[in-house]
Amino acid sequence: KYDRVARLSAHTENGDTSLTLDVNTELFPCTIGDRLQILLASTLSLDGSKDDGKGWRDIGRGEASVADEYDYVCHGKIYRFEEGDDENM
């Protein structure tokens, strides 16, 4: 259905955290073994203030944001989140 989207499965170097993410591979090509830096954030504001419903496209030109630090930005809902026990958070 989505020709340009791939589902990536990734894990941290120490194996404590795993992540499944859909990525537009036409905009951000990556292959098995590539190392990626990923940030999960509740806001794109550099000062951590609430976005008040603004998406990354709604930020004015020249207005700095966390998105400026990354080559690829996903913005939206997390559909499933699993917490671990005390040893595996």
PyMOL Python script that loads the backbone (N, CA, C, O; Angstrom):
from pymol import cmd

cmd.read_pdbstr("""\
ATOM      1  N   LYS A   1       0.818  -1.192   0.000  1.00  0.00           N
ATOM      2  CA  LYS A   1       0.000   0.000   0.000  1.00  0.00           C
ATOM      3  C   LYS A   1       0.861   1.254   0.000  1.00  0.00           C
ATOM      4  O   LYS A   1       0.568   2.210  -0.719  1.00  0.00           O
ATOM      5  N   TYR A   2       1.917   1.257   0.798  1.00  0.00           N
ATOM      6  CA  TYR A   2       2.815   2.407   0.867  1.00  0.00           C
ATOM      7  C   TYR A   2       4.149   2.008   0.250  1.00  0.00           C
ATOM      8  O   TYR A   2       4.988   1.410   0.924  1.00  0.00           O
ATOM      9  N   ASP A   3       4.348   2.328  -1.006  1.00  0.00           N
ATOM     10  CA  ASP A   3       5.529   1.882  -1.750  1.00  0.00           C
ATOM     11  C   ASP A   3       6.830   2.457  -1.216  1.00  0.00           C
ATOM     12  O   ASP A   3       7.867   1.797  -1.286  1.00  0.00           O
ATOM     13  N   ARG A   4       6.795   3.662  -0.690  1.00  0.00           N
ATOM     14  CA  ARG A   4       8.030   4.327  -0.281  1.00  0.00           C
ATOM     15  C   ARG A   4       8.294   4.235   1.215  1.00  0.00           C
ATOM     16  O   ARG A   4       9.196   4.895   1.732  1.00  0.00           O
ATOM     17  N   VAL A   5       7.513   3.421   1.907  1.00  0.00           N
ATOM     18  CA  VAL A   5       7.648   3.319   3.359  1.00  0.00           C
ATOM     19  C   VAL A   5       8.162   1.935   3.737  1.00  0.00           C
ATOM     20  O   VAL A   5       7.671   0.916   3.252  1.00  0.00           O
ATOM     21  N   ALA A   6       9.153   1.923   4.607  1.00  0.00           N
ATOM     22  CA  ALA A   6       9.685   0.657   5.129  1.00  0.00           C
ATOM     23  C   ALA A   6       9.532   0.654   6.642  1.00  0.00           C
ATOM     24  O   ALA A   6       9.660   1.690   7.294  1.00  0.00           O
ATOM     25  N   ARG A   7       9.262  -0.501   7.182  1.00  0.00           N
ATOM     26  CA  ARG A   7       9.180  -0.653   8.633  1.00  0.00           C
ATOM     27  C   ARG A   7      10.535  -1.108   9.138  1.00  0.00           C
ATOM     28  O   ARG A   7      11.005  -2.190   8.786  1.00  0.00           O
ATOM     29  N   LEU A   8      11.158  -0.288   9.959  1.00  0.00           N
ATOM     30  CA  LEU A   8      12.480  -0.582  10.514  1.00  0.00           C
ATOM     31  C   LEU A   8      12.339  -1.125  11.923  1.00  0.00           C
ATOM     32  O   LEU A   8      11.491  -0.672  12.692  1.00  0.00           O
ATOM     33  N   SER A   9      13.159  -2.079  12.252  1.00  0.00           N
ATOM     34  CA  SER A   9      13.270  -2.580  13.622  1.00  0.00           C
ATOM     35  C   SER A   9      14.679  -2.261  14.075  1.00  0.00           C
ATOM     36  O   SER A   9      15.653  -2.595  13.400  1.00  0.00           O
ATOM     37  N   ALA A  10      14.780  -1.617  15.214  1.00  0.00           N
ATOM     38  CA  ALA A  10      16.099  -1.176  15.695  1.00  0.00           C
ATOM     39  C   ALA A  10      16.220  -1.453  17.189  1.00  0.00           C
ATOM     40  O   ALA A  10      15.228  -1.688  17.879  1.00  0.00           O
ATOM     41  N   HIS A  11      17.441  -1.421  17.665  1.00  0.00           N
ATOM     42  CA  HIS A  11      17.694  -1.594  19.091  1.00  0.00           C
ATOM     43  C   HIS A  11      18.893  -0.749  19.493  1.00  0.00           C
ATOM     44  O   HIS A  11      19.732  -0.396  18.664  1.00  0.00           O
ATOM     45  N   THR A  12      18.958  -0.432  20.781  1.00  0.00           N
ATOM     46  CA  THR A  12      20.089   0.333  21.276  1.00  0.00           C
ATOM     47  C   THR A  12      21.330  -0.535  21.273  1.00  0.00           C
ATOM     48  O   THR A  12      21.246  -1.760  21.181  1.00  0.00           O
ATOM     49  N   GLU A  13      22.485   0.109  21.376  1.00  0.00           N
ATOM     50  CA  GLU A  13      23.739  -0.636  21.340  1.00  0.00           C
ATOM     51  C   GLU A  13      23.829  -1.672  22.447  1.00  0.00           C
ATOM     52  O   GLU A  13      24.400  -2.743  22.247  1.00  0.00           O
ATOM     53  N   ASN A  14      23.264  -1.363  23.626  1.00  0.00           N
ATOM     54  CA  ASN A  14      23.330  -2.319  24.731  1.00  0.00           C
ATOM     55  C   ASN A  14      22.144  -3.285  24.739  1.00  0.00           C
ATOM     56  O   ASN A  14      22.071  -4.170  25.592  1.00  0.00           O
ATOM     57  N   GLY A  15      21.206  -3.117  23.783  1.00  0.00           N
ATOM     58  CA  GLY A  15      20.097  -4.037  23.649  1.00  0.00           C
ATOM     59  C   GLY A  15      18.953  -3.827  24.617  1.00  0.00           C
ATOM     60  O   GLY A  15      18.006  -4.614  24.620  1.00  0.00           O
ATOM     61  N   ASP A  16      19.009  -2.784  25.447  1.00  0.00           N
ATOM     62  CA  ASP A  16      17.964  -2.538  26.440  1.00  0.00           C
ATOM     63  C   ASP A  16      16.648  -2.059  25.834  1.00  0.00           C
ATOM     64  O   ASP A  16      15.583  -2.314  26.398  1.00  0.00           O
ATOM     65  N   THR A  17      16.702  -1.376  24.705  1.00  0.00           N
ATOM     66  CA  THR A  17      15.504  -0.788  24.112  1.00  0.00           C
ATOM     67  C   THR A  17      15.393  -1.181  22.654  1.00  0.00           C
ATOM     68  O   THR A  17      16.384  -1.178  21.923  1.00  0.00           O
ATOM     69  N   SER A  18      14.180  -1.522  22.231  1.00  0.00           N
ATOM     70  CA  SER A  18      13.944  -1.811  20.820  1.00  0.00           C
ATOM     71  C   SER A  18      12.849  -0.876  20.318  1.00  0.00           C
ATOM     72  O   SER A  18      12.037  -0.370  21.093  1.00  0.00           O
ATOM     73  N   LEU A  19      12.843  -0.658  19.001  1.00  0.00           N
ATOM     74  CA  LEU A  19      11.947   0.310  18.395  1.00  0.00           C
ATOM     75  C   LEU A  19      11.547  -0.175  17.012  1.00  0.00           C
ATOM     76  O   LEU A  19      12.379  -0.686  16.262  1.00  0.00           O
ATOM     77  N   THR A  20      10.283  -0.018  16.679  1.00  0.00           N
ATOM     78  CA  THR A  20       9.796  -0.277  15.327  1.00  0.00           C
ATOM     79  C   THR A  20       9.266   1.047  14.798  1.00  0.00           C
ATOM     80  O   THR A  20       8.453   1.703  15.448  1.00  0.00           O
ATOM     81  N   LEU A  21       9.732   1.436  13.614  1.00  0.00           N
ATOM     82  CA  LEU A  21       9.419   2.759  13.083  1.00  0.00           C
ATOM     83  C   LEU A  21       9.195   2.666  11.577  1.00  0.00           C
ATOM     84  O   LEU A  21       9.954   2.000  10.873  1.00  0.00           O
ATOM     85  N   ASP A  22       8.157   3.330  11.088  1.00  0.00           N
ATOM     86  CA  ASP A  22       7.903   3.415   9.655  1.00  0.00           C
ATOM     87  C   ASP A  22       8.613   4.646   9.110  1.00  0.00           C
ATOM     88  O   ASP A  22       8.437   5.748   9.630  1.00  0.00           O
ATOM     89  N   VAL A  23       9.421   4.460   8.058  1.00  0.00           N
ATOM     90  CA  VAL A  23      10.240   5.534   7.503  1.00  0.00           C
ATOM     91  C   VAL A  23      10.017   5.628   5.997  1.00  0.00           C
ATOM     92  O   VAL A  23       9.956   4.608   5.312  1.00  0.00           O
ATOM     93  N   ASN A  24       9.898   6.839   5.488  1.00  0.00           N
ATOM     94  CA  ASN A  24       9.817   7.069   4.047  1.00  0.00           C
ATOM     95  C   ASN A  24      11.232   6.913   3.496  1.00  0.00           C
ATOM     96  O   ASN A  24      12.061   7.813   3.632  1.00  0.00           O
ATOM     97  N   THR A  25      11.499   5.776   2.879  1.00  0.00           N
ATOM     98  CA  THR A  25      12.857   5.469   2.425  1.00  0.00           C
ATOM     99  C   THR A  25      13.260   6.235   1.171  1.00  0.00           C
ATOM    100  O   THR A  25      14.436   6.253   0.809  1.00  0.00           O
ATOM    101  N   GLU A  26      12.299   6.867   0.507  1.00  0.00           N
ATOM    102  CA  GLU A  26      12.655   7.732  -0.616  1.00  0.00           C
ATOM    103  C   GLU A  26      13.274   9.031  -0.091  1.00  0.00           C
ATOM    104  O   GLU A  26      14.209   9.563  -0.690  1.00  0.00           O
ATOM    105  N   LEU A  27      12.756   9.534   1.018  1.00  0.00           N
ATOM    106  CA  LEU A  27      13.287  10.752   1.627  1.00  0.00           C
ATOM    107  C   LEU A  27      14.504  10.475   2.511  1.00  0.00           C
ATOM    108  O   LEU A  27      15.418  11.293   2.600  1.00  0.00           O
ATOM    109  N   PHE A  28      14.501   9.323   3.156  1.00  0.00           N
ATOM    110  CA  PHE A  28      15.578   8.974   4.087  1.00  0.00           C
ATOM    111  C   PHE A  28      15.997   7.527   3.868  1.00  0.00           C
ATOM    112  O   PHE A  28      15.584   6.639   4.614  1.00  0.00           O
ATOM    113  N   PRO A  29      16.820   7.285   2.841  1.00  0.00           N
ATOM    114  CA  PRO A  29      17.243   5.906   2.572  1.00  0.00           C
ATOM    115  C   PRO A  29      18.184   5.388   3.667  1.00  0.00           C
ATOM    116  O   PRO A  29      19.100   6.090   4.097  1.00  0.00           O
ATOM    117  N   CYS A  30      17.947   4.176   4.099  1.00  0.00           N
ATOM    118  CA  CYS A  30      18.838   3.550   5.075  1.00  0.00           C
ATOM    119  C   CYS A  30      18.828   2.045   4.821  1.00  0.00           C
ATOM    120  O   CYS A  30      17.880   1.498   4.258  1.00  0.00           O
ATOM    121  N   THR A  31      19.896   1.398   5.245  1.00  0.00           N
ATOM    122  CA  THR A  31      20.035  -0.029   5.002  1.00  0.00           C
ATOM    123  C   THR A  31      20.356  -0.755   6.302  1.00  0.00           C
ATOM    124  O   THR A  31      20.680  -0.129   7.311  1.00  0.00           O
ATOM    125  N   ILE A  32      20.265  -2.060   6.269  1.00  0.00           N
ATOM    126  CA  ILE A  32      20.579  -2.881   7.437  1.00  0.00           C
ATOM    127  C   ILE A  32      22.005  -2.582   7.889  1.00  0.00           C
ATOM    128  O   ILE A  32      22.936  -2.547   7.084  1.00  0.00           O
ATOM    129  N   GLY A  33      22.153  -2.370   9.176  1.00  0.00           N
ATOM    130  CA  GLY A  33      23.465  -2.087   9.746  1.00  0.00           C
ATOM    131  C   GLY A  33      23.761  -0.609   9.915  1.00  0.00           C
ATOM    132  O   GLY A  33      24.722  -0.252  10.595  1.00  0.00           O
ATOM    133  N   ASP A  34      22.948   0.275   9.304  1.00  0.00           N
ATOM    134  CA  ASP A  34      23.155   1.708   9.492  1.00  0.00           C
ATOM    135  C   ASP A  34      22.921   2.069  10.948  1.00  0.00           C
ATOM    136  O   ASP A  34      22.042   1.506  11.601  1.00  0.00           O
ATOM    137  N   ARG A  35      23.706   3.005  11.453  1.00  0.00           N
ATOM    138  CA  ARG A  35      23.530   3.516  12.808  1.00  0.00           C
ATOM    139  C   ARG A  35      22.738   4.806  12.717  1.00  0.00           C
ATOM    140  O   ARG A  35      23.081   5.706  11.950  1.00  0.00           O
ATOM    141  N   LEU A  36      21.678   4.891  13.505  1.00  0.00           N
ATOM    142  CA  LEU A  36      20.810   6.057  13.506  1.00  0.00           C
ATOM    143  C   LEU A  36      20.752   6.663  14.895  1.00  0.00           C
ATOM    144  O   LEU A  36      20.804   5.948  15.896  1.00  0.00           O
ATOM    145  N   GLN A  37      20.645   7.967  14.952  1.00  0.00           N
ATOM    146  CA  GLN A  37      20.409   8.650  16.223  1.00  0.00           C
ATOM    147  C   GLN A  37      18.946   9.054  16.232  1.00  0.00           C
ATOM    148  O   GLN A  37      18.491   9.767  15.337  1.00  0.00           O
ATOM    149  N   ILE A  38      18.207   8.603  17.238  1.00  0.00           N
ATOM    150  CA  ILE A  38      16.767   8.836  17.313  1.00  0.00           C
ATOM    151  C   ILE A  38      16.447   9.586  18.598  1.00  0.00           C
ATOM    152  O   ILE A  38      16.989   9.287  19.662  1.00  0.00           O
ATOM    153  N   LEU A  39      15.563  10.558  18.478  1.00  0.00           N
ATOM    154  CA  LEU A  39      15.102  11.320  19.627  1.00  0.00           C
ATOM    155  C   LEU A  39      13.591  11.250  19.673  1.00  0.00           C
ATOM    156  O   LEU A  39      12.928  11.553  18.681  1.00  0.00           O
ATOM    157  N   LEU A  40      13.035  10.856  20.807  1.00  0.00           N
ATOM    158  CA  LEU A  40      11.595  10.923  21.034  1.00  0.00           C
ATOM    159  C   LEU A  40      11.356  12.138  21.919  1.00  0.00           C
ATOM    160  O   LEU A  40      11.932  12.250  23.001  1.00  0.00           O
ATOM    161  N   ALA A  41      10.505  13.043  21.454  1.00  0.00           N
ATOM    162  CA  ALA A  41      10.271  14.276  22.193  1.00  0.00           C
ATOM    163  C   ALA A  41       8.800  14.630  22.188  1.00  0.00           C
ATOM    164  O   ALA A  41       8.088  14.312  21.236  1.00  0.00           O
ATOM    165  N   SER A  42       8.341  15.278  23.229  1.00  0.00           N
ATOM    166  CA  SER A  42       6.940  15.707  23.304  1.00  0.00           C
ATOM    167  C   SER A  42       6.752  17.099  22.710  1.00  0.00           C
ATOM    168  O   SER A  42       5.624  17.574  22.578  1.00  0.00           O
ATOM    169  N   THR A  43       7.850  17.746  22.354  1.00  0.00           N
ATOM    170  CA  THR A  43       7.784  19.075  21.761  1.00  0.00           C
ATOM    171  C   THR A  43       8.977  19.275  20.831  1.00  0.00           C
ATOM    172  O   THR A  43      10.022  18.646  21.002  1.00  0.00           O
ATOM    173  N   LEU A  44       8.813  20.149  19.852  1.00  0.00           N
ATOM    174  CA  LEU A  44       9.932  20.498  18.978  1.00  0.00           C
ATOM    175  C   LEU A  44      10.601  21.790  19.409  1.00  0.00           C
ATOM    176  O   LEU A  44      11.600  22.200  18.819  1.00  0.00           O
ATOM    177  N   SER A  45      10.061  22.433  20.430  1.00  0.00           N
ATOM    178  CA  SER A  45      10.627  23.684  20.934  1.00  0.00           C
ATOM    179  C   SER A  45      11.956  23.432  21.620  1.00  0.00           C
ATOM    180  O   SER A  45      12.090  22.498  22.410  1.00  0.00           O
ATOM    181  N   LEU A  46      12.933  24.265  21.317  1.00  0.00           N
ATOM    182  CA  LEU A  46      14.260  24.100  21.914  1.00  0.00           C
ATOM    183  C   LEU A  46      14.232  24.290  23.428  1.00  0.00           C
ATOM    184  O   LEU A  46      15.024  23.676  24.143  1.00  0.00           O
ATOM    185  N   ASP A  47      13.336  25.126  23.916  1.00  0.00           N
ATOM    186  CA  ASP A  47      13.273  25.376  25.357  1.00  0.00           C
ATOM    187  C   ASP A  47      12.375  24.388  26.098  1.00  0.00           C
ATOM    188  O   ASP A  47      12.219  24.481  27.315  1.00  0.00           O
ATOM    189  N   GLY A  48      11.783  23.436  25.363  1.00  0.00           N
ATOM    190  CA  GLY A  48      10.944  22.420  25.983  1.00  0.00           C
ATOM    191  C   GLY A  48       9.516  22.854  26.227  1.00  0.00           C
ATOM    192  O   GLY A  48       8.737  22.101  26.810  1.00  0.00           O
ATOM    193  N   SER A  49       9.150  24.060  25.792  1.00  0.00           N
ATOM    194  CA  SER A  49       7.795  24.536  26.013  1.00  0.00           C
ATOM    195  C   SER A  49       6.809  23.790  25.112  1.00  0.00           C
ATOM    196  O   SER A  49       7.184  23.234  24.080  1.00  0.00           O
ATOM    197  N   LYS A  50       5.557  23.793  25.521  1.00  0.00           N
ATOM    198  CA  LYS A  50       4.500  23.079  24.806  1.00  0.00           C
ATOM    199  C   LYS A  50       4.307  23.664  23.406  1.00  0.00           C
ATOM    200  O   LYS A  50       4.393  24.877  23.216  1.00  0.00           O
ATOM    201  N   ASP A  51       4.046  22.794  22.432  1.00  0.00           N
ATOM    202  CA  ASP A  51       3.866  23.234  21.050  1.00  0.00           C
ATOM    203  C   ASP A  51       2.491  23.826  20.783  1.00  0.00           C
ATOM    204  O   ASP A  51       2.288  24.426  19.727  1.00  0.00           O
ATOM    205  N   ASP A  52       1.545  23.681  21.696  1.00  0.00           N
ATOM    206  CA  ASP A  52       0.185  24.182  21.522  1.00  0.00           C
ATOM    207  C   ASP A  52      -0.449  23.693  20.232  1.00  0.00           C
ATOM    208  O   ASP A  52      -1.143  24.444  19.546  1.00  0.00           O
ATOM    209  N   GLY A  53      -0.206  22.430  19.906  1.00  0.00           N
ATOM    210  CA  GLY A  53      -0.836  21.830  18.736  1.00  0.00           C
ATOM    211  C   GLY A  53      -0.154  22.117  17.419  1.00  0.00           C
ATOM    212  O   GLY A  53      -0.602  21.628  16.382  1.00  0.00           O
ATOM    213  N   LYS A  54       0.927  22.903  17.423  1.00  0.00           N
ATOM    214  CA  LYS A  54       1.637  23.181  16.178  1.00  0.00           C
ATOM    215  C   LYS A  54       2.435  21.953  15.763  1.00  0.00           C
ATOM    216  O   LYS A  54       3.067  21.304  16.598  1.00  0.00           O
ATOM    217  N   GLY A  55       2.405  21.638  14.483  1.00  0.00           N
ATOM    218  CA  GLY A  55       3.219  20.565  13.950  1.00  0.00           C
ATOM    219  C   GLY A  55       4.547  21.128  13.462  1.00  0.00           C
ATOM    220  O   GLY A  55       4.752  22.341  13.482  1.00  0.00           O
ATOM    221  N   TRP A  56       5.432  20.269  13.031  1.00  0.00           N
ATOM    222  CA  TRP A  56       6.749  20.740  12.588  1.00  0.00           C
ATOM    223  C   TRP A  56       6.634  21.606  11.345  1.00  0.00           C
ATOM    224  O   TRP A  56       7.494  22.456  11.116  1.00  0.00           O
ATOM    225  N   ARG A  57       5.604  21.419  10.539  1.00  0.00           N
ATOM    226  CA  ARG A  57       5.430  22.256   9.352  1.00  0.00           C
ATOM    227  C   ARG A  57       4.877  23.635   9.682  1.00  0.00           C
ATOM    228  O   ARG A  57       4.991  24.557   8.875  1.00  0.00           O
ATOM    229  N   ASP A  58       4.279  23.785  10.861  1.00  0.00           N
ATOM    230  CA  ASP A  58       3.682  25.055  11.261  1.00  0.00           C
ATOM    231  C   ASP A  58       4.686  26.030  11.860  1.00  0.00           C
ATOM    232  O   ASP A  58       4.357  27.190  12.108  1.00  0.00           O
ATOM    233  N   ILE A  59       5.890  25.569  12.089  1.00  0.00           N
ATOM    234  CA  ILE A  59       6.919  26.450  12.652  1.00  0.00           C
ATOM    235  C   ILE A  59       7.349  27.429  11.571  1.00  0.00           C
ATOM    236  O   ILE A  59       7.611  27.040  10.433  1.00  0.00           O
ATOM    237  N   GLY A  60       7.417  28.707  11.939  1.00  0.00           N
ATOM    238  CA  GLY A  60       7.749  29.746  10.964  1.00  0.00           C
ATOM    239  C   GLY A  60       9.161  29.612  10.418  1.00  0.00           C
ATOM    240  O   GLY A  60      10.047  29.071  11.079  1.00  0.00           O
ATOM    241  N   ARG A  61       9.356  30.101   9.224  1.00  0.00           N
ATOM    242  CA  ARG A  61      10.704  30.072   8.621  1.00  0.00           C
ATOM    243  C   ARG A  61      11.666  30.874   9.495  1.00  0.00           C
ATOM    244  O   ARG A  61      11.346  31.966   9.965  1.00  0.00           O
ATOM    245  N   GLY A  62      12.823  30.315   9.691  1.00  0.00           N
ATOM    246  CA  GLY A  62      13.823  30.980  10.514  1.00  0.00           C
ATOM    247  C   GLY A  62      13.665  30.713  12.000  1.00  0.00           C
ATOM    248  O   GLY A  62      14.559  31.034  12.783  1.00  0.00           O
ATOM    249  N   GLU A  63      12.535  30.125  12.406  1.00  0.00           N
ATOM    250  CA  GLU A  63      12.319  29.801  13.805  1.00  0.00           C
ATOM    251  C   GLU A  63      13.017  28.476  14.117  1.00  0.00           C
ATOM    252  O   GLU A  63      12.689  27.448  13.524  1.00  0.00           O
ATOM    253  N   ALA A  64      13.957  28.498  15.026  1.00  0.00           N
ATOM    254  CA  ALA A  64      14.746  27.306  15.353  1.00  0.00           C
ATOM    255  C   ALA A  64      13.894  26.284  16.098  1.00  0.00           C
ATOM    256  O   ALA A  64      13.019  26.645  16.884  1.00  0.00           O
ATOM    257  N   SER A  65      14.162  24.996  15.841  1.00  0.00           N
ATOM    258  CA  SER A  65      13.470  23.920  16.544  1.00  0.00           C
ATOM    259  C   SER A  65      14.383  22.709  16.640  1.00  0.00           C
ATOM    260  O   SER A  65      15.446  22.671  16.021  1.00  0.00           O
ATOM    261  N   VAL A  66      13.969  21.739  17.408  1.00  0.00           N
ATOM    262  CA  VAL A  66      14.720  20.491  17.551  1.00  0.00           C
ATOM    263  C   VAL A  66      14.867  19.811  16.185  1.00  0.00           C
ATOM    264  O   VAL A  66      15.870  19.144  15.934  1.00  0.00           O
ATOM    265  N   ALA A  67      13.885  19.974  15.308  1.00  0.00           N
ATOM    266  CA  ALA A  67      13.911  19.346  13.984  1.00  0.00           C
ATOM    267  C   ALA A  67      15.121  19.796  13.162  1.00  0.00           C
ATOM    268  O   ALA A  67      15.558  19.072  12.267  1.00  0.00           O
ATOM    269  N   ASP A  68      15.657  20.961  13.447  1.00  0.00           N
ATOM    270  CA  ASP A  68      16.826  21.462  12.713  1.00  0.00           C
ATOM    271  C   ASP A  68      18.065  20.591  12.916  1.00  0.00           C
ATOM    272  O   ASP A  68      18.993  20.631  12.108  1.00  0.00           O
ATOM    273  N   GLU A  69      18.080  19.816  13.975  1.00  0.00           N
ATOM    274  CA  GLU A  69      19.241  19.001  14.330  1.00  0.00           C
ATOM    275  C   GLU A  69      19.225  17.622  13.671  1.00  0.00           C
ATOM    276  O   GLU A  69      20.172  16.852  13.829  1.00  0.00           O
ATOM    277  N   TYR A  70      18.150  17.303  12.930  1.00  0.00           N
ATOM    278  CA  TYR A  70      17.994  15.960  12.376  1.00  0.00           C
ATOM    279  C   TYR A  70      17.705  16.003  10.880  1.00  0.00           C
ATOM    280  O   TYR A  70      17.143  16.974  10.374  1.00  0.00           O
ATOM    281  N   ASP A  71      18.096  14.940  10.178  1.00  0.00           N
ATOM    282  CA  ASP A  71      17.870  14.840   8.743  1.00  0.00           C
ATOM    283  C   ASP A  71      16.453  14.400   8.407  1.00  0.00           C
ATOM    284  O   ASP A  71      15.958  14.702   7.321  1.00  0.00           O
ATOM    285  N   TYR A  72      15.793  13.696   9.314  1.00  0.00           N
ATOM    286  CA  TYR A  72      14.461  13.145   9.063  1.00  0.00           C
ATOM    287  C   TYR A  72      13.631  13.322  10.320  1.00  0.00           C
ATOM    288  O   TYR A  72      14.095  12.999  11.414  1.00  0.00           O
ATOM    289  N   VAL A  73      12.409  13.831  10.186  1.00  0.00           N
ATOM    290  CA  VAL A  73      11.545  14.082  11.343  1.00  0.00           C
ATOM    291  C   VAL A  73      10.200  13.403  11.125  1.00  0.00           C
ATOM    292  O   VAL A  73       9.557  13.591  10.092  1.00  0.00           O
ATOM    293  N   CYS A  74       9.782  12.614  12.105  1.00  0.00           N
ATOM    294  CA  CYS A  74       8.432  12.044  12.131  1.00  0.00           C
ATOM    295  C   CYS A  74       7.662  12.812  13.192  1.00  0.00           C
ATOM    296  O   CYS A  74       8.191  13.097  14.266  1.00  0.00           O
ATOM    297  N   HIS A  75       6.429  13.144  12.896  1.00  0.00           N
ATOM    298  CA  HIS A  75       5.618  13.879  13.847  1.00  0.00           C
ATOM    299  C   HIS A  75       4.256  13.223  13.900  1.00  0.00           C
ATOM    300  O   HIS A  75       3.606  13.073  12.865  1.00  0.00           O
ATOM    301  N   GLY A  76       3.815  12.834  15.060  1.00  0.00           N
ATOM    302  CA  GLY A  76       2.514  12.198  15.158  1.00  0.00           C
ATOM    303  C   GLY A  76       2.375  11.407  16.433  1.00  0.00           C
ATOM    304  O   GLY A  76       3.027  11.691  17.437  1.00  0.00           O
ATOM    305  N   LYS A  77       1.518  10.414  16.379  1.00  0.00           N
ATOM    306  CA  LYS A  77       1.194   9.621  17.556  1.00  0.00           C
ATOM    307  C   LYS A  77       2.040   8.365  17.635  1.00  0.00           C
ATOM    308  O   LYS A  77       2.421   7.784  16.618  1.00  0.00           O
ATOM    309  N   ILE A  78       2.320   7.966  18.843  1.00  0.00           N
ATOM    310  CA  ILE A  78       2.925   6.668  19.102  1.00  0.00           C
ATOM    311  C   ILE A  78       1.762   5.710  19.284  1.00  0.00           C
ATOM    312  O   ILE A  78       0.932   5.906  20.172  1.00  0.00           O
ATOM    313  N   TYR A  79       1.692   4.683  18.461  1.00  0.00           N
ATOM    314  CA  TYR A  79       0.538   3.798  18.471  1.00  0.00           C
ATOM    315  C   TYR A  79       0.598   2.714  19.530  1.00  0.00           C
ATOM    316  O   TYR A  79      -0.441   2.256  20.005  1.00  0.00           O
ATOM    317  N   ARG A  80       1.782   2.303  19.901  1.00  0.00           N
ATOM    318  CA  ARG A  80       1.882   1.277  20.932  1.00  0.00           C
ATOM    319  C   ARG A  80       3.171   1.498  21.711  1.00  0.00           C
ATOM    320  O   ARG A  80       4.235   1.729  21.136  1.00  0.00           O
ATOM    321  N   PHE A  81       3.052   1.424  23.003  1.00  0.00           N
ATOM    322  CA  PHE A  81       4.192   1.599  23.896  1.00  0.00           C
ATOM    323  C   PHE A  81       4.138   0.505  24.938  1.00  0.00           C
ATOM    324  O   PHE A  81       3.102   0.300  25.572  1.00  0.00           O
ATOM    325  N   GLU A  82       5.234  -0.196  25.123  1.00  0.00           N
ATOM    326  CA  GLU A  82       5.280  -1.273  26.108  1.00  0.00           C
ATOM    327  C   GLU A  82       6.319  -0.941  27.166  1.00  0.00           C
ATOM    328  O   GLU A  82       7.481  -0.681  26.851  1.00  0.00           O
ATOM    329  N   GLU A  83       5.893  -0.954  28.420  1.00  0.00           N
ATOM    330  CA  GLU A  83       6.829  -0.734  29.516  1.00  0.00           C
ATOM    331  C   GLU A  83       7.308  -2.066  30.051  1.00  0.00           C
ATOM    332  O   GLU A  83       6.578  -3.058  30.049  1.00  0.00           O
ATOM    333  N   GLY A  84       8.538  -2.068  30.504  1.00  0.00           N
ATOM    334  CA  GLY A  84       9.093  -3.282  31.086  1.00  0.00           C
ATOM    335  C   GLY A  84       8.906  -3.296  32.594  1.00  0.00           C
ATOM    336  O   GLY A  84       8.230  -2.431  33.151  1.00  0.00           O
ATOM    337  N   ASP A  85       9.499  -4.268  33.247  1.00  0.00           N
ATOM    338  CA  ASP A  85       9.453  -4.329  34.705  1.00  0.00           C
ATOM    339  C   ASP A  85      10.549  -3.407  35.261  1.00  0.00           C
ATOM    340  O   ASP A  85      11.111  -2.596  34.524  1.00  0.00           O
ATOM    341  N   ASP A  86      10.848  -3.532  36.559  1.00  0.00           N
ATOM    342  CA  ASP A  86      11.830  -2.652  37.189  1.00  0.00           C
ATOM    343  C   ASP A  86      13.190  -2.706  36.505  1.00  0.00           C
ATOM    344  O   ASP A  86      13.872  -1.686  36.408  1.00  0.00           O
ATOM    345  N   GLU A  87      13.591  -3.874  36.034  1.00  0.00           N
ATOM    346  CA  GLU A  87      14.895  -4.015  35.395  1.00  0.00           C
ATOM    347  C   GLU A  87      14.864  -3.630  33.927  1.00  0.00           C
ATOM    348  O   GLU A  87      15.895  -3.261  33.365  1.00  0.00           O
ATOM    349  N   ASN A  88      13.698  -3.709  33.295  1.00  0.00           N
ATOM    350  CA  ASN A  88      13.565  -3.421  31.851  1.00  0.00           C
ATOM    351  C   ASN A  88      12.505  -2.361  31.630  1.00  0.00           C
ATOM    352  O   ASN A  88      11.356  -2.681  31.326  1.00  0.00           O
ATOM    353  N   MET A  89      12.878  -1.110  31.780  1.00  0.00           N
ATOM    354  CA  MET A  89      11.920  -0.009  31.580  1.00  0.00           C
ATOM    355  C   MET A  89      11.903   0.423  30.157  1.00  0.00           C
ATOM    356  O   MET A  89      11.159   1.337  29.798  1.00  0.00           O
TER     357      MET A  89
END
""", "prot")
cmd.dss("prot")
cmd.show_as("cartoon", "prot")
cmd.util.cbc("prot")
cmd.orient("prot")
